[in-house]
Amino acid sequence: MSGGYDPRAVANLMLDEADRVGIQLTNLSLQKLLYFAHGIYLMQTKAPLVSGYFEAWQYGPVHPSAYRAFKDAGSSAITFRATAQDILTGRPRAIATLNDARLTGLLQQVLNSYGRMPTGRLVDLSHAKDSPWSHVVDRAKAEVAFGLRISDTVIIDRFRHHKVSIGAEPLSGDPSDDTPFA
């Protein structure tokens, strides 16, 4: 699959929305929230939210280009926005702001559901048994793996194993269903 927004632009919008509601995000928590937003968007639309790919890192799914954009924050709250590099001058330049009401609504839902969770809980959710991260890591233990990319196909096939919901009710529409992404 290809397409999707620049992950740094989506991360910037997520940070803007987090600031608006008084939530501070670290790079680690931002990575998990970006991954959950991407997975939910994939499940709803069958199209990727962000371009590129996520990788299975020790503490869960990480989007490499979004990670690099915010790595200078270390484990502290992010207080800046990602920039791009001007090809001609080599200088940083602003990344275009996304103006998509559906995307903003999705990011607000993700922040409302997960934004105040401790980072350790977000990591635990991203490591759920049979989840995309778990599947890729387990497969790498049994066979040769080149990088630990989590493909959008694996996310679509396995995202339901996260056992989490967005908003007041699970996405399946059945509040008693313990697999809301089925």
C-alpha positions as CSV (number, residue, x, y, z in Angstrom):
1,M,0.0,0.0,0.0
2,S,1.2,3.5,-0.6
3,G,-0.1,7.0,-0.1
4,G,-0.9,8.7,3.2
5,Y,0.1,12.0,4.7
6,D,3.7,12.9,5.8
7,P,4.0,11.3,9.2
8,R,5.7,14.4,10.6
9,A,2.7,16.6,9.5
10,V,0.3,14.2,11.3
11,A,2.6,14.2,14.3
12,N,2.6,18.0,14.3
13,L,-1.2,18.1,14.2
14,M,-1.4,15.5,17.0
15,L,1.0,17.7,19.1
16,D,-1.1,20.8,18.3
17,E,-4.3,19.0,19.4
18,A,-2.6,17.6,22.5
19,D,-1.5,21.1,23.4
20,R,-5.0,22.4,22.9
21,V,-6.3,19.9,25.6
22,G,-3.4,20.2,27.9
23,I,-1.7,16.8,27.2
24,Q,2.1,16.7,27.1
25,L,3.6,14.0,24.8
26,T,7.0,12.5,24.7
27,N,8.5,11.0,21.5
28,L,7.7,7.5,22.9
29,S,4.1,8.3,23.6
30,L,3.7,10.2,20.3
31,Q,4.9,7.1,18.4
32,K,2.3,4.9,20.0
33,L,-0.5,7.4,19.4
34,L,0.6,7.9,15.8
35,Y,0.6,4.1,15.4
36,F,-2.9,3.7,16.9
37,A,-4.3,6.5,14.7
38,H,-2.7,4.9,11.6
39,G,-4.2,1.5,12.5
40,I,-7.6,2.8,13.2
41,Y,-7.6,4.8,9.9
42,L,-6.4,1.7,8.0
43,M,-9.2,-0.4,9.6
44,Q,-11.8,2.3,8.7
45,T,-10.7,3.2,5.2
46,K,-8.3,0.4,4.0
47,A,-5.9,3.3,3.1
48,P,-2.8,4.4,5.1
49,L,-3.0,7.5,7.3
50,V,0.7,8.1,7.0
51,S,3.3,7.4,4.2
52,G,6.2,5.2,4.9
53,Y,6.1,2.4,7.5
54,F,6.2,1.5,11.1
55,E,8.9,-0.7,12.6
56,A,8.8,-3.1,15.6
57,W,11.2,-1.5,18.1
58,Q,11.8,-2.6,21.7
59,Y,9.1,-0.4,23.1
60,G,6.6,-1.0,20.3
61,P,5.8,0.4,16.8
62,V,7.8,3.4,15.7
63,H,7.7,5.4,12.5
64,P,11.4,6.1,11.7
65,S,10.9,9.5,10.1
66,A,8.6,10.7,12.8
67,Y,11.0,9.4,15.4
68,R,14.0,11.2,13.9
69,A,12.0,14.4,13.7
70,F,11.4,14.4,17.5
71,K,14.4,12.5,18.9
72,D,16.0,15.7,20.2
73,A,13.3,15.9,22.8
74,G,14.7,12.7,24.4
75,S,12.3,11.5,27.1
76,S,11.0,15.0,27.8
77,A,7.7,16.5,26.6
78,I,8.0,17.7,23.0
79,T,7.9,21.5,22.8
80,F,8.7,21.9,19.1
81,R,7.3,20.8,15.7
82,A,8.9,18.7,13.1
83,T,10.5,20.5,10.1
84,A,11.6,19.4,6.7
85,Q,14.9,20.2,5.1
86,D,14.9,22.6,2.1
87,I,16.6,20.6,-0.7
88,L,18.3,23.7,-2.2
89,T,19.5,25.5,0.9
90,G,19.8,22.6,3.4
91,R,18.0,24.8,5.9
92,P,15.0,23.7,8.0
93,R,11.6,24.7,6.6
94,A,8.1,24.4,8.0
95,I,6.0,21.4,7.1
96,A,2.6,22.3,5.6
97,T,-0.1,22.2,8.2
98,L,-2.8,19.6,7.5
99,N,-6.4,20.9,7.2
100,D,-8.5,17.8,7.3
101,A,-11.5,17.8,9.6
102,R,-11.8,14.0,9.5
103,L,-8.1,13.6,10.4
104,T,-8.4,16.2,13.2
105,G,-11.4,14.3,14.6
106,L,-9.6,11.0,14.5
107,L,-6.6,12.5,16.3
108,Q,-8.9,14.0,18.9
109,Q,-10.5,10.6,19.5
110,V,-7.1,9.0,19.9
111,L,-5.9,11.6,22.3
112,N,-9.2,11.4,24.3
113,S,-8.9,7.6,24.6
114,Y,-5.1,7.2,25.1
115,G,-3.5,10.6,25.4
116,R,-3.5,10.6,29.2
117,M,-2.4,7.0,29.6
118,P,1.0,6.4,31.1
119,T,3.6,5.7,28.5
120,G,4.2,2.2,29.9
121,R,0.5,1.4,29.4
122,L,0.7,2.6,25.7
123,V,3.7,0.3,25.3
124,D,1.8,-2.6,26.8
125,L,-1.1,-2.0,24.5
126,S,1.2,-1.9,21.5
127,H,2.7,-5.2,22.6
128,A,-0.6,-7.1,22.8
129,K,-0.5,-10.8,22.1
130,D,-1.0,-11.4,18.3
131,S,-1.0,-7.7,17.6
132,P,1.0,-6.5,14.5
133,W,4.1,-5.7,16.7
134,S,3.9,-9.1,18.4
135,H,3.4,-10.9,15.1
136,V,6.5,-9.3,13.5
137,V,8.7,-9.8,16.5
138,D,7.6,-13.4,17.0
139,R,8.2,-14.1,13.3
140,A,11.6,-12.6,13.4
141,K,12.6,-15.1,16.2
142,A,11.7,-18.0,13.9
143,E,13.0,-16.9,10.5
144,V,15.4,-14.4,8.9
145,A,13.9,-10.9,9.1
146,F,15.2,-8.0,7.1
147,G,14.4,-5.1,9.4
148,L,11.3,-5.4,11.4
149,R,8.8,-3.5,9.3
150,I,5.2,-3.7,10.2
151,S,3.4,-3.7,6.9
152,D,0.0,-2.1,6.5
153,T,-1.2,-5.6,5.5
154,V,-0.1,-7.0,8.8
155,I,-1.7,-4.1,10.6
156,I,-5.0,-4.7,8.8
157,D,-4.9,-8.4,9.6
158,R,-3.9,-8.1,13.2
159,F,-4.9,-4.7,14.6
160,R,-8.1,-6.2,16.2
161,H,-5.9,-7.9,18.8
162,H,-5.2,-4.7,20.6
163,K,-8.4,-5.0,22.6
164,V,-8.9,-1.3,22.8
165,S,-11.6,1.0,21.7
166,I,-11.9,4.6,20.6
167,G,-14.6,6.9,21.9
168,A,-17.6,5.7,24.0
169,E,-18.1,2.4,22.2
170,P,-16.0,-0.2,20.4
171,L,-15.7,0.3,16.7
172,S,-17.6,-2.9,16.1
173,G,-20.7,-1.3,17.5
174,D,-21.2,-4.1,20.0
175,P,-20.2,-2.8,23.5
176,S,-19.9,-6.4,24.8
177,D,-17.4,-7.4,22.0
178,D,-13.9,-7.7,23.4
179,T,-12.3,-7.4,20.0
180,P,-13.5,-4.0,18.9
181,F,-11.3,-3.9,15.7
182,A,-12.7,-7.1,14.3
